[in-house]
């Protein structure tokens, strides 16, 4: 089992990294946060969108506390890759707000049981191959 110091260190590091990601968007204009940075169209705001979706899905499934807002299905071929791009109808405030709600939900749903050193992911349980 992981001791309390290690758990707090992990949570603090995750909290700091999440704050730094949102901070990187401060002061950037709409063009800069939406400008494609890769051949797949990934943009900075899209990275925040991606993390909001996958943190809510992963932590919700692993700890049995699903995120209360609707999420795109992980196996939806039509939505494949769109989580890395912020569409023009998605505002900065909407995406960052969702990411902050995900963080709040995760803090409120810390597992009451002891944190184990390993935790299989739901994708691993289904026999899915990593991308």
MDTraj code that builds the backbone (N, CA, C; nanometers):
import mdtraj as md
import numpy as np

residues = "UNK UNK UNK UNK UNK UNK UNK UNK UNK UNK UNK UNK UNK UNK UNK UNK UNK UNK UNK UNK UNK UNK UNK UNK UNK UNK UNK UNK UNK UNK UNK UNK UNK UNK UNK UNK UNK UNK UNK UNK UNK UNK UNK UNK UNK UNK UNK UNK UNK UNK UNK UNK UNK UNK UNK UNK UNK UNK UNK UNK UNK UNK UNK UNK UNK UNK UNK UNK UNK UNK UNK UNK UNK UNK UNK UNK UNK UNK UNK UNK UNK UNK UNK UNK UNK UNK UNK UNK UNK UNK UNK UNK UNK UNK UNK UNK UNK UNK UNK UNK UNK UNK UNK UNK UNK UNK UNK UNK UNK UNK UNK UNK UNK UNK UNK UNK UNK UNK UNK UNK UNK UNK UNK UNK UNK UNK UNK UNK UNK UNK UNK".split()
xyz = np.array([
    [0.0832, -0.1191, 0.0000],
    [0.0000, 0.0000, 0.0000],
    [0.0876, 0.1254, 0.0000],
    [0.0333, 0.2308, -0.0560],
    [0.1044, 0.3576, -0.0612],
    [0.0718, 0.4361, 0.0658],
    [0.1751, 0.4934, 0.1290],
    [0.1504, 0.5670, 0.2529],
    [0.0896, 0.7045, 0.2236],
    [0.0457, 0.7716, 0.3286],
    [-0.0225, 0.9006, 0.3155],
    [0.0668, 1.0070, 0.2503],
    [0.1947, 1.0078, 0.2833],
    [0.2855, 1.1054, 0.2234],
    [0.2894, 1.0887, 0.0720],
    [0.3020, 0.9665, 0.0261],
    [0.3086, 0.9405, -0.1175],
    [0.1779, 0.9792, -0.1864],
    [0.0646, 0.9485, -0.1235],
    [-0.0640, 0.9861, -0.1823],
    [-0.0763, 1.1376, -0.1951],
    [-0.0388, 1.2096, -0.0906],
    [-0.0478, 1.3557, -0.0951],
    [0.0468, 1.4118, -0.2009],
    [0.1654, 1.3538, -0.2113],
    [0.2604, 1.3981, -0.3125],
    [0.2012, 1.3788, -0.4520],
    [0.1430, 1.2631, -0.4782],
    [0.0827, 1.2355, -0.6087],
    [-0.0319, 1.3317, -0.6383],
    [-0.1184, 1.3539, -0.5395],
    [-0.2313, 1.4462, -0.5594],
    [-0.1834, 1.5893, -0.5806],
    [-0.0831, 1.6326, -0.5044],
    [-0.0291, 1.7680, -0.5206],
    [0.0343, 1.7854, -0.6583],
    [0.1079, 1.6859, -0.7035],
    [0.1716, 1.6929, -0.8342],
    [0.0673, 1.7000, -0.9453],
    [-0.0369, 1.6202, -0.9350],
    [-0.1434, 1.6227, -1.0343],
    [-0.2146, 1.7582, -1.0331],
    [-0.2414, 1.8099, -0.9155],
    [-0.3074, 1.9405, -0.9022],
    [-0.2200, 2.0505, -0.9645],
    [-0.0902, 2.0495, -0.9376],
    [0.0012, 2.1492, -0.9920],
    [0.0065, 2.1400, -1.1442],
    [0.0144, 2.0196, -1.1977],
    [0.0217, 2.0000, -1.3419],
    [-0.1057, 2.0485, -1.4100],
    [-0.2203, 2.0199, -1.3502],
    [-0.3479, 2.0673, -1.4068],
    [-0.3538, 2.2200, -1.4092],
    [-0.3113, 2.2838, -1.3017],
    [-0.3125, 2.4299, -1.2963],
    [-0.2173, 2.4891, -1.3993],
    [-0.1012, 2.4275, -1.4168],
    [-0.0026, 2.4765, -1.5135],
    [-0.0568, 2.4677, -1.6562],
    [-0.1303, 2.3625, -1.6862],
    [-0.1860, 2.3462, -1.8198],
    [-0.2824, 2.4602, -1.8523],
    [-0.3715, 2.4909, -1.7606],
    [-0.4674, 2.6001, -1.7827],
    [-0.3946, 2.7339, -1.7857],
    [-0.2941, 2.7510, -1.7016],
    [-0.2161, 2.8745, -1.6976],
    [-0.1502, 2.9027, -1.8316],
    [-0.1091, 2.7989, -1.9032],
    [-0.0434, 2.8162, -2.0327],
    [-0.1346, 2.8853, -2.1345],
    [-0.2653, 2.8787, -2.1141],
    [-0.3594, 2.9424, -2.2068],
    [-0.3800, 3.0904, -2.1755],
    [-0.3448, 3.1324, -2.0546],
    [-0.3643, 3.2721, -2.0144],
    [-0.2879, 3.3657, -2.1071],
    [-0.3562, 3.4692, -2.1521],
    [-0.2922, 3.5702, -2.2343],
    [-0.2840, 3.5361, -2.3822],
    [-0.3207, 3.4143, -2.4204],
    [-0.3176, 3.3788, -2.5621],
    [-0.4488, 3.4193, -2.6286],
    [-0.4402, 3.4642, -2.7513],
    [-0.5609, 3.5012, -2.8249],
    [-0.6299, 3.3735, -2.8756],
    [-0.7525, 3.3905, -2.9245],
    [-0.8299, 3.2759, -2.9734],
    [-0.7561, 3.2015, -3.0848],
    [-0.6924, 3.2750, -3.1726],
    [-0.6197, 3.2101, -3.2813],
    [-0.5105, 3.1178, -3.2268],
    [-0.4359, 3.1657, -3.1295],
    [-0.3242, 3.0869, -3.0763],
    [-0.3698, 2.9624, -3.0017],
    [-0.4814, 2.9684, -2.9320],
    [-0.5249, 2.8484, -2.8593],
    [-0.5922, 2.7468, -2.9506],
    [-0.6354, 2.7914, -3.0695],
    [-0.7047, 2.7025, -3.1635],
    [-0.6205, 2.6650, -3.2858],
    [-0.5052, 2.7248, -3.3000],
    [-0.4196, 2.6998, -3.4163],
    [-0.3708, 2.5558, -3.4141],
    [-0.3901, 2.4816, -3.5220],
    [-0.3398, 2.3436, -3.5267],
    [-0.1882, 2.3406, -3.5123],
    [-0.1407, 2.2553, -3.4221],
    [0.0028, 2.2459, -3.3966],
    [0.0643, 2.1184, -3.4528],
    [-0.0196, 2.0283, -3.4989],
    [0.0289, 1.9031, -3.5566],
    [-0.0496, 1.8750, -3.6841],
    [-0.0055, 1.7769, -3.7579],
    [-0.0763, 1.7413, -3.8821],
    [-0.2156, 1.6855, -3.8549],
    [-0.2416, 1.6406, -3.7326],
    [-0.3740, 1.5880, -3.6981],
    [-0.4703, 1.6976, -3.6549],
    [-0.4202, 1.8208, -3.6407],
    [-0.5064, 1.9315, -3.6027],
    [-0.5110, 1.9594, -3.4543],
    [-0.4292, 1.8911, -3.3760],
    [-0.4272, 1.9134, -3.2311],
    [-0.3952, 2.0592, -3.2016],
    [-0.4722, 2.1173, -3.1085],
    [-0.4439, 2.2546, -3.0659],
    [-0.4399, 2.2598, -2.9135],
    [-0.3935, 2.3712, -2.8583],
    [-0.3746, 2.3803, -2.7128],
    [-0.5051, 2.3621, -2.6354],
    [-0.6105, 2.4281, -2.6804],
    [-0.7385, 2.4129, -2.6120],
    [-0.7910, 2.2700, -2.6260],
    [-0.7584, 2.2068, -2.7383],
    [-0.7967, 2.0672, -2.7586],
    [-0.7293, 1.9738, -2.6592],
    [-0.6066, 2.0063, -2.6179],
    [-0.5400, 1.9234, -2.5164],
    [-0.6145, 1.9301, -2.3829],
    [-0.6624, 2.0497, -2.3486],
    [-0.7401, 2.0641, -2.2247],
    [-0.8703, 1.9855, -2.2374],
    [-0.9339, 1.9948, -2.3526],
    [-1.0579, 1.9199, -2.3783],
    [-1.0325, 1.7692, -2.3658],
    [-0.9232, 1.7230, -2.4262],
    [-0.8869, 1.5809, -2.4205],
    [-0.8688, 1.5344, -2.2760],
    [-0.7959, 1.6121, -2.1968],
    [-0.7733, 1.5735, -2.0577],
    [-0.9019, 1.5750, -1.9766],
    [-0.9886, 1.6706, -2.0034],
    [-1.1172, 1.6744, -1.9320],
    [-1.1970, 1.5472, -1.9596],
    [-1.2016, 1.5067, -2.0852],
    [-1.2770, 1.3863, -2.1226],
    [-1.2149, 1.2620, -2.0606],
    [-1.0850, 1.2448, -2.0777],
    [-1.0223, 1.1199, -2.0367],
    [-0.9972, 1.1107, -1.8871],
    [-0.9706, 1.2221, -1.8202],
    [-0.9594, 1.2157, -1.6739],
    [-1.0937, 1.1801, -1.6132],
    [-1.1997, 1.2410, -1.6629],
    [-1.3315, 1.2105, -1.6070],
    [-1.3695, 1.0659, -1.6345],
    [-1.3384, 1.0186, -1.7533],
    [-1.3724, 0.8804, -1.7876],
    [-1.2854, 0.7817, -1.7090],
    [-1.1550, 0.7995, -1.7112],
    [-1.0652, 0.7038, -1.6480],
    [-1.0870, 0.6975, -1.4967],
    [-1.0781, 0.8131, -1.4300],
    [-1.0934, 0.8120, -1.2851],
    [-1.2335, 0.7706, -1.2440],
    [-1.3327, 0.8076, -1.3227],
    [-1.4703, 0.7674, -1.2911],
    [-1.4896, 0.6176, -1.2997],
    [-1.4365, 0.5557, -1.4052],
    [-1.4523, 0.4112, -1.4213],
    [-1.3672, 0.3335, -1.3213],
    [-1.2435, 0.3763, -1.3011],
    [-1.1539, 0.3036, -1.2115],
    [-1.2062, 0.3051, -1.0685],
    [-1.2522, 0.4209, -1.0221],
    [-1.2957, 0.4317, -0.8833],
    [-1.4466, 0.4201, -0.8668],
    [-1.5182, 0.3874, -0.9743],
    [-1.6616, 0.3640, -0.9649],
    [-1.7421, 0.4890, -0.9326],
    [-1.6925, 0.6048, -0.9745],
    [-1.7627, 0.7312, -0.9501],
    [-1.7695, 0.8078, -1.0815],
    [-1.8676, 0.7742, -1.1665],
    [-1.8738, 0.8366, -1.2984],
    [-1.8989, 0.9869, -1.2910],
    [-1.8444, 1.0572, -1.3877],
    [-1.8637, 1.2014, -1.3995],
    [-2.0096, 1.2262, -1.4362],
    [-2.0767, 1.3216, -1.3703],
    [-2.2205, 1.3379, -1.3917],
    [-2.2599, 1.3986, -1.5263],
    [-2.1665, 1.4591, -1.5982],
    [-2.1991, 1.5190, -1.7275],
    [-2.1786, 1.4168, -1.8385],
    [-2.2503, 1.4321, -1.9497],
    [-2.2332, 1.3371, -2.0612],
    [-2.0934, 1.3473, -2.1226],
    [-2.0418, 1.2315, -2.1601],
    [-1.9105, 1.2222, -2.2232],
    [-1.9250, 1.1506, -2.3570],
    [-1.8403, 1.1859, -2.4545],
    [-1.8442, 1.1082, -2.5789],
    [-1.8011, 0.9648, -2.5512],
    [-1.8583, 0.8721, -2.6226],
    [-1.8235, 0.7312, -2.6034],
    [-1.6815, 0.7055, -2.6511],
    [-1.6096, 0.6211, -2.5791],
    [-1.4712, 0.5918, -2.6135],
    [-1.4600, 0.5131, -2.7430],
    [-1.5658, 0.4424, -2.7816],
    [-1.5607, 0.3597, -2.9018],
    [-1.6373, 0.4218, -3.0192],
    [-1.6695, 0.5512, -3.0105],
    [-1.7423, 0.6205, -3.1165],
    [-1.6451, 0.6597, -3.2274],
    [-1.6530, 0.5897, -3.3394],
    [-1.5615, 0.6153, -3.4509],
    [-1.5796, 0.7554, -3.5084],
    [-1.7026, 0.8070, -3.5078],
    [-1.7261, 0.9393, -3.5659],
    [-1.6611, 1.0502, -3.4831],
    [-1.6393, 1.0258, -3.3543],
    [-1.5771, 1.1260, -3.2671],
    [-1.4278, 1.1016, -3.2504],
    [-1.3763, 1.0008, -3.3147],
    [-1.2354, 0.9656, -3.2994],
    [-1.1453, 1.0815, -3.3411],
    [-1.0601, 1.1231, -3.2495],
    [-0.9654, 1.2303, -3.2767],
    [-1.0181, 1.3703, -3.2529],
    [-1.1491, 1.3864, -3.2402],
    [-1.2036, 1.5214, -3.2213],
    [-1.1771, 1.5754, -3.0822],
    [-1.1393, 1.4894, -2.9887],
    [-1.1125, 1.5386, -2.8535],
    [-0.9815, 1.6151, -2.8448],
    [-0.8998, 1.6106, -2.9483],
    [-0.7735, 1.6850, -2.9480],
    [-0.7863, 1.8225, -3.0135],
    [-0.9056, 1.8531, -3.0615],
    [-0.9290, 1.9815, -3.1268],
    [-1.0497, 2.0488, -3.0634],
    [-1.0360, 2.1764, -3.0383],
    [-1.1494, 2.2548, -2.9908],
    [-1.2207, 2.3086, -3.1142],
    [-1.3464, 2.2718, -3.1293],
    [-1.4246, 2.3216, -3.2423],
    [-1.4579, 2.4690, -3.2200],
    [-1.4897, 2.5391, -3.3279],
    [-1.5148, 2.6825, -3.3173],
    [-1.6364, 2.7142, -3.2310],
    [-1.7321, 2.6225, -3.2220],
    [-1.8502, 2.6493, -3.1388],
    [-1.8238, 2.6229, -2.9894],
    [-1.7113, 2.5614, -2.9559],
    [-1.6755, 2.5352, -2.8164],
    [-1.5919, 2.6520, -2.7648],
    [-1.6413, 2.7192, -2.6640],
    [-1.5692, 2.8359, -2.6137],
    [-1.4589, 2.7947, -2.5172],
    [-1.3637, 2.8836, -2.5020],
    [-1.2552, 2.8645, -2.4056],
    [-1.3140, 2.8423, -2.2665],
    [-1.4134, 2.9251, -2.2315],
    [-1.4758, 2.9162, -2.0986],
    [-1.5451, 2.7820, -2.0780],
    [-1.6114, 2.7311, -2.1827],
    [-1.6791, 2.6009, -2.1719],
    [-1.5791, 2.4886, -2.1450],
    [-1.4718, 2.4852, -2.2215],
    [-1.3751, 2.3759, -2.2099],
    [-1.2980, 2.3845, -2.0785],
    [-1.2498, 2.5034, -2.0441],
    [-1.1767, 2.5177, -1.9177],
    [-1.2708, 2.4938, -1.8001],
    [-1.3944, 2.5416, -1.8110],
    [-1.4925, 2.5175, -1.7046],
    [-1.5172, 2.3695, -1.6818],
    [-1.5300, 2.2940, -1.7911],
    [-1.5498, 2.1497, -1.7781],
    [-1.4279, 2.0844, -1.7139],
    [-1.3089, 2.1263, -1.7556],
    [-1.1864, 2.0698, -1.6986],
    [-1.1800, 2.0977, -1.5482],
    [-1.2193, 2.2161, -1.5068],
    [-1.2198, 2.2492, -1.3645],
    [-1.3272, 2.1708, -1.2889],
    [-1.4416, 2.1463, -1.3524],
    [-1.5463, 2.0641, -1.2876],
    [-1.4990, 1.9197, -1.2723],
    [-1.4245, 1.8708, -1.3703],
    [-1.3664, 1.7356, -1.3611],
    [-1.2705, 1.7296, -1.2431],
    [-1.1850, 1.8302, -1.2293],
    [-1.0907, 1.8335, -1.1173],
    [-1.1636, 1.8350, -0.9843],
    [-1.2681, 1.9154, -0.9752],
    [-1.3461, 1.9240, -0.8514],
    [-1.4118, 1.7897, -0.8208],
    [-1.4684, 1.7271, -0.9233],
    [-1.5333, 1.5968, -0.9031],
    [-1.4320, 1.4929, -0.8575],
    [-1.3118, 1.4974, -0.9099],
    [-1.2091, 1.4010, -0.8699],
    [-1.1654, 1.4251, -0.7258],
    [-1.1526, 1.5508, -0.6866],
    [-1.1156, 1.5791, -0.5467],
    [-1.2242, 1.5300, -0.4518],
    [-1.3487, 1.5486, -0.4912],
    [-1.4593, 1.5065, -0.4050],
    [-1.4760, 1.3552, -0.4029],
    [-1.4204, 1.2884, -0.5025],
    [-1.4403, 1.1434, -0.5093],
    [-1.3126, 1.0656, -0.4839],
    [-1.2231, 1.1236, -0.4038],
    [-1.1051, 1.0454, -0.3666],
    [-1.1515, 0.9138, -0.3074],
    [-1.0856, 0.8088, -0.3454],
    [-1.1312, 0.6777, -0.2980],
    [-1.1196, 0.6651, -0.1463],
    [-1.2257, 0.6191, -0.0804],
    [-1.2185, 0.6019, 0.0635],
    [-1.1269, 0.4874, 0.1041],
    [-1.1099, 0.3908, 0.0156],
    [-1.0208, 0.2788, 0.0456],
    [-0.8770, 0.3214, 0.0227],
    [-0.7858, 0.2418, 0.0706],
    [-0.6449, 0.2743, 0.0528],
    [-0.6073, 0.2653, -0.0940],
    [-0.5211, 0.3549, -0.1357],
    [-0.4733, 0.3572, -0.2727],
    [-0.3736, 0.2432, -0.2900],
    [-0.4014, 0.1588, -0.3879],
    [-0.3111, 0.0473, -0.4143],
    [-0.1997, 0.0927, -0.5059],
    [-0.0927, 0.0143, -0.5094],
    [0.0202, 0.0515, -0.5947],
    [-0.0137, 0.0308, -0.7416],
    [-0.1051, -0.0590, -0.7733],
    [-0.1480, -0.0775, -0.9117],
    [-0.2989, -0.0836, -0.9165],
    [-0.3531, -0.0386, -1.0260],
    [-0.4980, -0.0431, -1.0459],
    [-0.5207, -0.0688, -1.1946],
    [-0.5798, -0.1823, -1.2299],
    [-0.6023, -0.2073, -1.3720],
    [-0.7031, -0.1079, -1.4286],
    [-0.6800, -0.0675, -1.5521],
    [-0.7730, 0.0257, -1.6151],
    [-0.8885, -0.0524, -1.6753],
    [-1.0049, 0.0114, -1.6910],
    [-1.1184, -0.0569, -1.7532],
    [-1.0863, -0.1035, -1.8949],
    [-1.0067, -0.0271, -1.9699],
    [-0.9708, -0.0680, -2.1055],
    [-0.8892, -0.1969, -2.1011],
    [-0.8025, -0.2091, -2.0018],
    [-0.7210, -0.3293, -1.9880],
    [-0.8104, -0.4488, -1.9574],
    [-0.9117, -0.4264, -1.8734],
    [-1.0033, -0.5350, -1.8380],
    [-1.0824, -0.5850, -1.9577],
    [-1.1102, -0.4946, -2.0530],
    [-1.1865, -0.5321, -2.1712],
    [-1.0983, -0.5965, -2.2762],
    [-0.9686, -0.6006, -2.2521],
    [-0.8776, -0.6594, -2.3477],
    [-0.8419, -0.5645, -2.4608],
    [-0.8694, -0.4352, -2.4398],
    [-0.8388, -0.3372, -2.5444],
    [-0.6885, -0.3195, -2.5564],
    [-0.6454, -0.2954, -2.6770],
    [-0.5035, -0.2711, -2.7001],
    [-0.4787, -0.1216, -2.6904],
    [-0.3688, -0.0823, -2.6268],
    [-0.3389, 0.0608, -2.6196],
    [-0.3132, 0.1192, -2.7573],
    [-0.3522, 0.2445, -2.7736],
    [-0.3347, 0.3112, -2.9041],
    [-0.1924, 0.3575, -2.9217],
])
top = md.Topology()
chain = top.add_chain()
for i, resn in enumerate(residues, 1):
    res = top.add_residue(resn, chain, resSeq=i)
    for name in ("N", "CA", "C"):
        top.add_atom(name, md.element.get_by_symbol(name[0]), res)
traj = md.Trajectory(xyz[None], top)
